Amino acid sequence: MLLLRSVLFNTAFYTNIIVRMIVLSPIYFLLPRKAAYRIPKAWAASNNWLMAKIVGATFEIEGMENIPEGGCIFAPKHQSAWDTFALLPYQRDPVYILKRELMWIPLFGWYVAKQRMIPVNRGARGKVMVDVMVRTKEEMDAGRQLIIYPEGTRRAPGAEPQYRYGIARIYRDIQVPVVPVVAHWGLFWGRRKLVKYPGHLKVRILPPIAPGMDPDAFYAKLIETMERESDKLLIETIEANPHLPLPPTAAKRLAELKAQSAA
């Protein structure tokens, strides 16, 4: 049954993308940018609905009051394809720094270009990165929310952290609050996994880290805060969903946390 539901979801998920792009693209490109953003937000909401109705996986968000007004940086844990879009309907006007190669994908690249996403050559240095920072600051000054995954790529639930220092440089240069976000999406929709699992998870939006700290101190605080809260939420999520098969990283981390608690 799990496999059948997962196949049905995958079919519905990709059909949803194709049909919406074909039907709604003319409207999307004619609308002003902010109004057009309703179309990808509605697509994200429909995918969350498909996850709930077909797979039986749902989520709730805690800490919405921690999102500051104006420009800020969201720093979420990244475990799954699900977390790349799940929160989009709840964000005001998010902007992403993304690989420039994504801009070359027909139609998709045009969609993200309209929303003024910020392409970057990951191997670039010098003036290119200065230009990226200028673009980023312009969007923050316009009150948008920059989405940055501090570890850069998807990590399995419970995996040892591998944070990248780039977020500290952006924090130093842009001077806006950073909002850490933790959740264990990967327990329900794993990386490159066909099977999706039912259950309920919490997304925890943590209090923002104010601008103005030394970047090294900020970097240490961000890691300590996110890992501490991620560990707490890992235990809560597993206890609330005892049916979930745990990936080795999550099982190992859970055992470590239980040993620390017993010591």
Phi and psi restraints in degrees (value plus and minus 20) as a CYANA .aco file:
   2 LEU   PHI     -78.9   -38.9
   2 LEU   PSI     -64.6   -24.6
   3 LEU   PHI     -84.0   -44.0
   3 LEU   PSI     -63.5   -23.5
   4 LEU   PHI     -82.1   -42.1
   4 LEU   PSI     -65.1   -25.1
   5 ARG   PHI     -83.1   -43.1
   5 ARG   PSI     -58.4   -18.4
   6 SER   PHI     -86.4   -46.4
   6 SER   PSI     -61.6   -21.6
   7 VAL   PHI     -84.2   -44.2
   7 VAL   PSI     -62.9   -22.9
   8 LEU   PHI     -82.4   -42.4
   8 LEU   PSI     -61.4   -21.4
   9 PHE   PHI     -84.2   -44.2
   9 PHE   PSI     -67.2   -27.2
  10 ASN   PHI     -79.1   -39.1
  10 ASN   PSI     -60.5   -20.5
  11 THR   PHI     -82.7   -42.7
  11 THR   PSI     -67.3   -27.3
  12 ALA   PHI     -85.7   -45.7
  12 ALA   PSI     -57.4   -17.4
  13 PHE   PHI     -81.8   -41.8
  13 PHE   PSI     -69.7   -29.7
  14 TYR   PHI     -94.4   -54.4
  14 TYR   PSI     -53.1   -13.1
  15 THR   PHI     -83.1   -43.1
  15 THR   PSI     -60.2   -20.2
  16 ASN   PHI     -79.7   -39.7
  16 ASN   PSI     -63.3   -23.3
  17 ILE   PHI     -83.1   -43.1
  17 ILE   PSI     -71.0   -31.0
  18 ILE   PHI     -83.8   -43.8
  18 ILE   PSI     -68.1   -28.1
  19 VAL   PHI     -84.4   -44.4
  19 VAL   PSI     -64.0   -24.0
  20 ARG   PHI     -85.0   -45.0
  20 ARG   PSI     -59.8   -19.8
  21 MET   PHI     -84.7   -44.7
  21 MET   PSI     -61.4   -21.4
  22 ILE   PHI     -86.8   -46.8
  22 ILE   PSI     -66.4   -26.4
  23 VAL   PHI     -98.4   -58.4
  23 VAL   PSI     -59.7   -19.7
  24 LEU   PHI    -119.9   -79.9
  24 LEU   PSI     -28.4    11.6
  25 SER   PHI     -77.2   -37.2
  25 SER   PSI     -64.9   -24.9
  26 PRO   PHI     -78.1   -38.1
  26 PRO   PSI     -59.8   -19.8
  27 ILE   PHI     -88.2   -48.2
  27 ILE   PSI     -64.4   -24.4
  28 TYR   PHI     -77.6   -37.6
  28 TYR   PSI     -65.9   -25.9
  29 PHE   PHI     -98.6   -58.6
  29 PHE   PSI     -34.7     5.3
  30 LEU   PHI    -108.1   -68.1
  30 LEU   PSI     -46.1    -6.1
  31 LEU   PHI     -95.5   -55.5
  31 LEU   PSI     135.4   175.4
  32 PRO   PHI     -80.1   -40.1
  32 PRO   PSI     138.1   178.1
  33 ARG   PHI     -74.6   -34.6
  33 ARG   PSI     -72.7   -32.7
  34 LYS   PHI     -84.7   -44.7
  34 LYS   PSI     -59.6   -19.6
  35 ALA   PHI     -85.6   -45.6
  35 ALA   PSI     -57.5   -17.5
  36 ALA   PHI     -85.6   -45.6
  36 ALA   PSI     -45.8    -5.8
  37 TYR   PHI     -81.6   -41.6
  37 TYR   PSI     -40.2    -0.2
  38 ARG   PHI     -82.6   -42.6
  38 ARG   PSI     -47.2    -7.2
  39 ILE   PHI     -90.9   -50.9
  39 ILE   PSI     -72.3   -32.3
  40 PRO   PHI     -84.7   -44.7
  40 PRO   PSI     -50.1   -10.1
  41 LYS   PHI     -86.7   -46.7
  41 LYS   PSI     -60.0   -20.0
  42 ALA   PHI     -86.5   -46.5
  42 ALA   PSI     -56.6   -16.6
  43 TRP   PHI     -81.6   -41.6
  43 TRP   PSI     -64.4   -24.4
  44 ALA   PHI     -82.8   -42.8
  44 ALA   PSI     -63.8   -23.8
  45 ALA   PHI     -82.0   -42.0
  45 ALA   PSI     -57.8   -17.8
  46 SER   PHI     -87.6   -47.6
  46 SER   PSI     -53.6   -13.6
  47 ASN   PHI     -88.0   -48.0
  47 ASN   PSI     -59.2   -19.2
  48 ASN   PHI     -81.4   -41.4
  48 ASN   PSI     -59.0   -19.0
  49 TRP   PHI     -84.5   -44.5
  49 TRP   PSI     -61.6   -21.6
  50 LEU   PHI     -83.5   -43.5
  50 LEU   PSI     -60.1   -20.1
  51 MET   PHI     -81.6   -41.6
  51 MET   PSI     -60.0   -20.0
  52 ALA   PHI     -90.2   -50.2
  52 ALA   PSI     -65.3   -25.3
  53 LYS   PHI    -101.0   -61.0
  53 LYS   PSI     -55.1   -15.1
  54 ILE   PHI    -113.8   -73.8
  54 ILE   PSI     -68.4   -28.4
  55 VAL   PHI    -106.7   -66.7
  55 VAL   PSI     -53.7   -13.7
  56 GLY   PHI      68.1   108.1
  56 GLY   PSI       3.2    43.2
  57 ALA   PHI    -126.1   -86.1
  57 ALA   PSI     105.4   145.4
  58 THR   PHI    -151.1  -111.1
  58 THR   PSI     147.0   187.0
  59 PHE   PHI    -166.9  -126.9
  59 PHE   PSI     139.6   179.6
  60 GLU   PHI    -149.9  -109.9
  60 GLU   PSI     136.2   176.2
  61 ILE   PHI    -134.6   -94.6
  61 ILE   PSI     107.7   147.7
  62 GLU   PHI    -129.8   -89.8
  62 GLU   PSI     119.9   159.9
  63 GLY   PHI      73.1   113.1
  63 GLY   PSI       1.9    41.9
  64 MET   PHI     -77.8   -37.8
  64 MET   PSI     -47.7    -7.7
  65 GLU   PHI     -87.7   -47.7
  65 GLU   PSI     -33.1     6.9
  66 ASN   PHI    -103.1   -63.1
  66 ASN   PSI     -26.3    13.7
  67 ILE   PHI    -100.0   -60.0
  67 ILE   PSI      98.3   138.3
  68 PRO   PHI     -95.3   -55.3
  68 PRO   PSI     139.4   179.4
  69 GLU   PHI     -92.1   -52.1
  69 GLU   PSI     131.9   171.9
  70 GLY   PHI      59.2    99.2
  70 GLY   PSI    -183.2  -143.2
  71 GLY   PHI     -88.9   -48.9
  71 GLY   PSI     120.2   160.2
  72 CYS   PHI    -179.1  -139.1
  72 CYS   PSI     151.7   191.7
  73 ILE   PHI    -135.5   -95.5
  73 ILE   PSI     103.0   143.0
  74 PHE   PHI    -107.9   -67.9
  74 PHE   PSI     111.6   151.6
  75 ALA   PHI    -143.3  -103.3
  75 ALA   PSI      62.9   102.9
  76 PRO   PHI    -109.7   -69.7
  76 PRO   PSI     132.8   172.8
  77 LYS   PHI     -83.9   -43.9
  77 LYS   PSI     121.4   161.4
  78 HIS   PHI    -142.5  -102.5
  78 HIS   PSI      91.5   131.5
  79 GLN   PHI    -147.0  -107.0
  79 GLN   PSI     -36.2     3.8
  80 SER   PHI    -173.5  -133.5
  80 SER   PSI     140.0   180.0
  81 ALA   PHI     -82.7   -42.7
  81 ALA   PSI     -48.9    -8.9
  82 TRP   PHI     -80.5   -40.5
  82 TRP   PSI     -62.7   -22.7
  83 ASP   PHI     -93.6   -53.6
  83 ASP   PSI     -26.8    13.2
  84 THR   PHI     -95.4   -55.4
  84 THR   PSI     -40.2    -0.2
  85 PHE   PHI    -150.8  -110.8
  85 PHE   PSI     -36.1     3.9
  86 ALA   PHI     -78.2   -38.2
  86 ALA   PSI     -56.4   -16.4
  87 LEU   PHI    -112.6   -72.6
  87 LEU   PSI     -22.5    17.5
  88 LEU   PHI     -75.0   -35.0
  88 LEU   PSI     -62.0   -22.0
  89 PRO   PHI     -84.5   -44.5
  89 PRO   PSI     -37.0     3.0
  90 TYR   PHI    -121.3   -81.3
  90 TYR   PSI     -19.4    20.6
  91 GLN   PHI    -125.4   -85.4
  91 GLN   PSI     125.3   165.3
  92 ARG   PHI     -90.6   -50.6
  92 ARG   PSI     -79.4   -39.4
  93 ASP   PHI    -173.2  -133.2
  93 ASP   PSI      47.7    87.7
  94 PRO   PHI     -93.9   -53.9
  94 PRO   PSI     130.8   170.8
  95 VAL   PHI    -153.7  -113.7
  95 VAL   PSI     123.3   163.3
  96 TYR   PHI    -136.7   -96.7
  96 TYR   PSI     124.4   164.4
  97 ILE   PHI    -111.3   -71.3
  97 ILE   PSI     101.7   141.7
  98 LEU   PHI    -155.4  -115.4
  98 LEU   PSI     143.7   183.7
  99 LYS   PHI     -80.0   -40.0
  99 LYS   PSI     114.6   154.6
 100 ARG   PHI     -81.7   -41.7
 100 ARG   PSI     -46.8    -6.8
 101 GLU   PHI     -81.8   -41.8
 101 GLU   PSI     -47.5    -7.5
 102 LEU   PHI     -86.5   -46.5
 102 LEU   PSI     -46.9    -6.9
 103 MET   PHI     -90.7   -50.7
 103 MET   PSI     -36.0     4.0
 104 TRP   PHI    -107.7   -67.7
 104 TRP   PSI     -27.1    12.9
 105 ILE   PHI     -95.0   -55.0
 105 ILE   PSI     103.2   143.2
 106 PRO   PHI     -74.5   -34.5
 106 PRO   PSI     119.7   159.7
 107 LEU   PHI      50.1    90.1
 107 LEU   PSI     -77.2   -37.2
 108 PHE   PHI     -78.3   -38.3
 108 PHE   PSI     -66.5   -26.5
 109 GLY   PHI     -81.1   -41.1
 109 GLY   PSI     -55.0   -15.0
 110 TRP   PHI     -90.2   -50.2
 110 TRP   PSI     -56.8   -16.8
 111 TYR   PHI     -79.6   -39.6
 111 TYR   PSI     -70.5   -30.5
 112 VAL   PHI     -91.9   -51.9
 112 VAL   PSI     -50.3   -10.3
 113 ALA   PHI     -83.4   -43.4
 113 ALA   PSI     -58.9   -18.9
 114 LYS   PHI     -83.2   -43.2
 114 LYS   PSI     -51.7   -11.7
 115 GLN   PHI    -107.5   -67.5
 115 GLN   PSI      -8.3    31.7
 116 ARG   PHI      37.5    77.5
 116 ARG   PSI      18.2    58.2
 117 MET   PHI     -84.9   -44.9
 117 MET   PSI     139.2   179.2
 118 ILE   PHI    -129.0   -89.0
 118 ILE   PSI      84.4   124.4
 119 PRO   PHI     -99.5   -59.5
 119 PRO   PSI     127.1   167.1
 120 VAL   PHI    -164.2  -124.2
 120 VAL   PSI     120.7   160.7
 121 ASN   PHI    -104.4   -64.4
 121 ASN   PSI      91.7   131.7
 122 ARG   PHI     -80.1   -40.1
 122 ARG   PSI     -43.5    -3.5
 123 GLY   PHI    -112.2   -72.2
 123 GLY   PSI     -17.2    22.8
 124 ALA   PHI     -98.5   -58.5
 124 ALA   PSI     135.8   175.8
 125 ARG   PHI    -158.4  -118.4
 125 ARG   PSI    -198.8  -158.8
 126 GLY   PHI      40.0    80.0
 126 GLY   PSI    -149.0  -109.0
 127 LYS   PHI     -80.8   -40.8
 127 LYS   PSI     -54.6   -14.6
 128 VAL   PHI     -79.5   -39.5
 128 VAL   PSI     -66.2   -26.2
 129 MET   PHI     -89.5   -49.5
 129 MET   PSI     -52.5   -12.5
 130 VAL   PHI     -81.8   -41.8
 130 VAL   PSI     -63.7   -23.7
 131 ASP   PHI     -82.1   -42.1
 131 ASP   PSI     -58.3   -18.3
 132 VAL   PHI     -82.7   -42.7
 132 VAL   PSI     -63.0   -23.0
 133 MET   PHI     -85.1   -45.1
 133 MET   PSI     -57.4   -17.4
 134 VAL   PHI     -82.9   -42.9
 134 VAL   PSI     -66.6   -26.6
 135 ARG   PHI     -80.9   -40.9
 135 ARG   PSI     -63.2   -23.2
 136 THR   PHI     -82.4   -42.4
 136 THR   PSI     -64.1   -24.1
 137 LYS   PHI     -84.4   -44.4
 137 LYS   PSI     -56.5   -16.5
 138 GLU   PHI     -80.2   -40.2
 138 GLU   PSI     -63.4   -23.4
 139 GLU   PHI     -89.6   -49.6
 139 GLU   PSI     -58.2   -18.2
 140 MET   PHI     -85.3   -45.3
 140 MET   PSI     -59.8   -19.8
 141 ASP   PHI     -84.4   -44.4
 141 ASP   PSI     -44.2    -4.2
 142 ALA   PHI    -104.2   -64.2
 142 ALA   PSI     -16.0    24.0
 143 GLY   PHI      67.2   107.2
 143 GLY   PSI      -4.3    35.7
 144 ARG   PHI    -105.0   -65.0
 144 ARG   PSI     148.2   188.2
 145 GLN   PHI    -133.6   -93.6
 145 GLN   PSI      99.1   139.1
 146 LEU   PHI    -105.5   -65.5
 146 LEU   PSI     109.8   149.8
 147 ILE   PHI    -120.6   -80.6
 147 ILE   PSI     100.0   140.0
 148 ILE   PHI    -151.9  -111.9
 148 ILE   PSI     108.0   148.0
 149 TYR   PHI    -109.4   -69.4
 149 TYR   PSI      90.5   130.5
 150 PRO   PHI     -80.2   -40.2
 150 PRO   PSI     -45.5    -5.5
 151 GLU   PHI    -112.4   -72.4
 151 GLU   PSI     -23.8    16.2
 152 GLY   PHI      64.1   104.1
 152 GLY   PSI     -53.4   -13.4
 153 THR   PHI    -166.2  -126.2
 153 THR   PSI     152.2   192.2
 154 ARG   PHI     -87.9   -47.9
 154 ARG   PSI     116.7   156.7
 155 ARG   PHI    -144.9  -104.9
 155 ARG   PSI     121.3   161.3
 156 ALA   PHI     -87.0   -47.0
 156 ALA   PSI     130.3   170.3
 157 PRO   PHI     -75.4   -35.4
 157 PRO   PSI     110.9   150.9
 158 GLY   PHI      62.3   102.3
 158 GLY   PSI     -23.4    16.6
 159 ALA   PHI     -86.4   -46.4
 159 ALA   PSI     132.2   172.2
 160 GLU   PHI     -79.7   -39.7
 160 GLU   PSI     116.9   156.9
 161 PRO   PHI     -87.9   -47.9
 161 PRO   PSI     124.9   164.9
 162 GLN   PHI    -157.1  -117.1
 162 GLN   PSI      50.1    90.1
 163 TYR   PHI     -94.3   -54.3
 163 TYR   PSI     127.1   167.1
 164 ARG   PHI    -125.5   -85.5
 164 ARG   PSI     125.6   165.6
 165 TYR   PHI     -95.8   -55.8
 165 TYR   PSI     -30.6     9.4
 166 GLY   PHI     -75.2   -35.2
 166 GLY   PSI     -55.9   -15.9
 167 ILE   PHI     -85.3   -45.3
 167 ILE   PSI     -50.9   -10.9
 168 ALA   PHI     -88.2   -48.2
 168 ALA   PSI     -56.8   -16.8
 169 ARG   PHI     -87.0   -47.0
 169 ARG   PSI     -61.9   -21.9
 170 ILE   PHI     -85.8   -45.8
 170 ILE   PSI     -62.0   -22.0
 171 TYR   PHI     -76.8   -36.8
 171 TYR   PSI     -64.4   -24.4
 172 ARG   PHI     -83.5   -43.5
 172 ARG   PSI     -62.6   -22.6
 173 ASP   PHI    -103.4   -63.4
 173 ASP   PSI     -53.6   -13.6
 174 ILE   PHI    -108.9   -68.9
 174 ILE   PSI     -50.8   -10.8
 175 GLN   PHI      40.3    80.3
 175 GLN   PSI      34.4    74.4
 176 VAL   PHI    -152.1  -112.1
 176 VAL   PSI     142.8   182.8
 177 PRO   PHI     -84.3   -44.3
 177 PRO   PSI     129.5   169.5
 178 VAL   PHI    -132.5   -92.5
 178 VAL   PSI     107.9   147.9
 179 VAL   PHI    -128.7   -88.7
 179 VAL   PSI      85.4   125.4
 180 PRO   PHI     -91.6   -51.6
 180 PRO   PSI     123.8   163.8
 181 VAL   PHI    -155.5  -115.5
 181 VAL   PSI     107.8   147.8
 182 VAL   PHI    -143.1  -103.1
 182 VAL   PSI     125.1   165.1
 183 ALA   PHI    -189.7  -149.7
 183 ALA   PSI     139.4   179.4
 184 HIS   PHI    -137.0   -97.0
 184 HIS   PSI      43.8    83.8
 185 TRP   PHI     -79.7   -39.7
 185 TRP   PSI     -54.5   -14.5
 186 GLY   PHI     -85.3   -45.3
 186 GLY   PSI     -36.3     3.7
 187 LEU   PHI     -91.9   -51.9
 187 LEU   PSI     -40.7    -0.7
 188 PHE   PHI    -127.7   -87.7
 188 PHE   PSI     -52.8   -12.8
 189 TRP   PHI    -158.3  -118.3
 189 TRP   PSI      71.4   111.4
 190 GLY   PHI     -97.4   -57.4
 190 GLY   PSI     141.1   181.1
 191 ARG   PHI     -84.4   -44.4
 191 ARG   PSI     106.4   146.4
 192 ARG   PHI      35.7    75.7
 192 ARG   PSI      13.4    53.4
 193 LYS   PHI    -130.3   -90.3
 193 LYS   PSI     112.6   152.6
 194 LEU   PHI     -91.0   -51.0
 194 LEU   PSI     -64.9   -24.9
 195 VAL   PHI     -98.8   -58.8
 195 VAL   PSI     111.2   151.2
 196 LYS   PHI    -129.1   -89.1
 196 LYS   PSI     126.9   166.9
 197 TYR   PHI    -133.3   -93.3
 197 TYR   PSI     121.2   161.2
 198 PRO   PHI     -94.4   -54.4
 198 PRO   PSI     143.1   183.1
 199 GLY   PHI     124.0   164.0
 199 GLY   PSI    -190.8  -150.8
 200 HIS   PHI    -154.3  -114.3
 200 HIS   PSI     114.7   154.7
 201 LEU   PHI    -148.8  -108.8
 201 LEU   PSI     138.5   178.5
 202 LYS   PHI    -128.3   -88.3
 202 LYS   PSI     119.7   159.7
 203 VAL   PHI    -126.3   -86.3
 203 VAL   PSI     103.6   143.6
 204 ARG   PHI    -132.1   -92.1
 204 ARG   PSI      92.9   132.9
 205 ILE   PHI    -111.1   -71.1
 205 ILE   PSI      98.2   138.2
 206 LEU   PHI    -111.3   -71.3
 206 LEU   PSI     141.8   181.8
 207 PRO   PHI     -77.5   -37.5
 207 PRO   PSI     121.3   161.3
 208 PRO   PHI     -88.0   -48.0
 208 PRO   PSI     129.9   169.9
 209 ILE   PHI    -112.4   -72.4
 209 ILE   PSI      98.9   138.9
 210 ALA   PHI     -87.4   -47.4
 210 ALA   PSI     131.6   171.6
 211 PRO   PHI     -89.4   -49.4
 211 PRO   PSI     142.2   182.2
 212 GLY   PHI      86.5   126.5
 212 GLY   PSI     -27.5    12.5
 213 MET   PHI     -94.5   -54.5
 213 MET   PSI     137.6   177.6
 214 ASP   PHI     -78.1   -38.1
 214 ASP   PSI     115.3   155.3
 215 PRO   PHI     -79.9   -39.9
 215 PRO   PSI     -54.1   -14.1
 216 ASP   PHI     -87.1   -47.1
 216 ASP   PSI     -61.7   -21.7
 217 ALA   PHI     -86.2   -46.2
 217 ALA   PSI     -60.8   -20.8
 218 PHE   PHI     -80.2   -40.2
 218 PHE   PSI     -66.4   -26.4
 219 TYR   PHI     -78.8   -38.8
 219 TYR   PSI     -64.6   -24.6
 220 ALA   PHI     -85.2   -45.2
 220 ALA   PSI     -61.3   -21.3
 221 LYS   PHI     -85.8   -45.8
 221 LYS   PSI     -62.2   -22.2
 222 LEU   PHI     -80.4   -40.4
 222 LEU   PSI     -67.9   -27.9
 223 ILE   PHI     -83.5   -43.5
 223 ILE   PSI     -67.1   -27.1
 224 GLU   PHI     -81.3   -41.3
 224 GLU   PSI     -64.2   -24.2
 225 THR   PHI     -85.1   -45.1
 225 THR   PSI     -68.7   -28.7
 226 MET   PHI     -87.2   -47.2
 226 MET   PSI     -60.2   -20.2
 227 GLU   PHI     -90.3   -50.3
 227 GLU   PSI     -60.1   -20.1
 228 ARG   PHI     -80.9   -40.9
 228 ARG   PSI     -68.3   -28.3
 229 GLU   PHI     -92.7   -52.7
 229 GLU   PSI     -52.1   -12.1
 230 SER   PHI     -85.4   -45.4
 230 SER   PSI     -60.4   -20.4
 231 ASP   PHI     -82.4   -42.4
 231 ASP   PSI     -65.2   -25.2
 232 LYS   PHI     -78.3   -38.3
 232 LYS   PSI     -65.0   -25.0
 233 LEU   PHI     -92.2   -52.2
 233 LEU   PSI     -48.9    -8.9
 234 LEU   PHI     -81.4   -41.4
 234 LEU   PSI     -66.3   -26.3
 235 ILE   PHI     -81.9   -41.9
 235 ILE   PSI     -66.1   -26.1
 236 GLU   PHI     -81.0   -41.0
 236 GLU   PSI     -63.6   -23.6
 237 THR   PHI     -86.7   -46.7
 237 THR   PSI     -61.4   -21.4
 238 ILE   PHI     -88.6   -48.6
 238 ILE   PSI     -60.6   -20.6
 239 GLU   PHI     -85.0   -45.0
 239 GLU   PSI     -54.9   -14.9
 240 ALA   PHI     -98.3   -58.3
 240 ALA   PSI     -36.8     3.2
 241 ASN   PHI    -153.6  -113.6
 241 ASN   PSI      46.4    86.4
 242 PRO   PHI     -85.9   -45.9
 242 PRO   PSI     -32.4     7.6
 243 HIS   PHI     -99.8   -59.8
 243 HIS   PSI     -33.3     6.7
 244 LEU   PHI     -89.7   -49.7
 244 LEU   PSI     112.9   152.9
 245 PRO   PHI     -96.6   -56.6
 245 PRO   PSI     103.6   143.6
 246 LEU   PHI    -106.1   -66.1
 246 LEU   PSI     113.2   153.2
 247 PRO   PHI     -83.9   -43.9
 247 PRO   PSI     136.3   176.3
 248 PRO   PHI     -74.3   -34.3
 248 PRO   PSI     -57.0   -17.0
 249 THR   PHI     -84.5   -44.5
 249 THR   PSI     -60.7   -20.7
 250 ALA   PHI     -90.1   -50.1
 250 ALA   PSI     -61.8   -21.8
 251 ALA   PHI     -82.2   -42.2
 251 ALA   PSI     -61.9   -21.9
 252 LYS   PHI     -84.8   -44.8
 252 LYS   PSI     -65.0   -25.0
 253 ARG   PHI     -87.3   -47.3
 253 ARG   PSI     -58.3   -18.3
 254 LEU   PHI     -81.6   -41.6
 254 LEU   PSI     -62.7   -22.7
 255 ALA   PHI     -83.1   -43.1
 255 ALA   PSI     -60.0   -20.0
 256 GLU   PHI     -83.8   -43.8
 256 GLU   PSI     -61.6   -21.6
 257 LEU   PHI     -87.8   -47.8
 257 LEU   PSI     -58.4   -18.4
 258 LYS   PHI     -86.2   -46.2
 258 LYS   PSI     -58.7   -18.7
 259 ALA   PHI     -85.3   -45.3
 259 ALA   PSI     -60.8   -20.8
 260 GLN   PHI     -84.0   -44.0
 260 GLN   PSI     -58.8   -18.8
 261 SER   PHI     -87.8   -47.8
 261 SER   PSI     -54.6   -14.6
 262 ALA   PHI     -99.2   -59.2
 262 ALA   PSI     -40.6    -0.6
